[in-house]
Amino acid sequence: MQLDPRTTALVLIDLQQGIIAGDKGPRSGQEIVETAKTLADRFRNAGAPVILVHVAFAPGDAPSRQVDKPSLPERTPPGFETLVDGLHHEGDLIVLKHHWGAFTGTDLDLQLRRRGIRTIVLAGIATNFGVESTARSAWELSYDVVVVEDACTSRSAELHDFAVANILPQISRLTSTDAINFDS
């Protein structure tokens, strides 16, 4: 997959202390972090922007918990929203979100458009929550969306696989880390 570094950005979702731990599938949180670091270095070396998205909730700013199966915490423990060590480099844009998707309630769209970005490459945790929600919004905002399947994971392999097989192909192109190349 050939990408233009002048119009493409890497958007990494929720690679933070409070999310990478715990059961994941089909890959561990640490595997995703290592793959994401490799991807981010490739984007930086090509001169393409890297955007690090993390999530935090405080009383009064979290989405409604009046749902049948709440999955978001009422409050997050200290350090929950801290990006994993070694991910952030000078020049990276950091976006703090308060929902699953990275566009809702943030200035991500504005920041991308100011930089002339037309294609976003997504990776992170969780495939069927933060990554999928961000991909849906990006597609609705007319961005070309690429999801790096081997740089995503979820709470289980089944949840990841459902999104990859049924949802993401309708709103994005799926690829692997090794398949990403940049135009000279």
HELIX and SHEET records of a PDB file:
HELIX    1   1 GLN A   17  ILE A   20  1                                   4    
HELIX    2   2 GLY A   29  ALA A   46  1                                  18    
HELIX    3   3 LEU A  108  ARG A  114  1                                   7    
HELIX    4   4 THR A  127  VAL A  131  3                                   5    
HELIX    5   5 GLU A  132  GLU A  140  1                                   9    
HELIX    6   6 ALA A  157  PHE A  162  1                                   6    
HELIX    7   7 ALA A  163  ILE A  167  3                                   5    
HELIX    8   8 LEU A  168  ILE A  171  1                                   4    
HELIX    9   9 THR A  177  ALA A  179  5                                   3    
SHEET    1   A 2 GLN A   2  LEU A   3  0                                        
SHEET    2   A 2 ASN A 181  PHE A 182  1                                        
SHEET    1   B 6 LEU A  93  LYS A  97  0                                        
SHEET    2   B 6 VAL A  50  VAL A  55  1                                        
SHEET    3   B 6 THR A   8  ILE A  13  1                                        
SHEET    4   B 6 THR A 119  ILE A 125  1                                        
SHEET    5   B 6 ASP A 144  THR A 153  1                                        
SHEET    6   B 6 ARG A 173  THR A 175  1                                        
END                                                                             
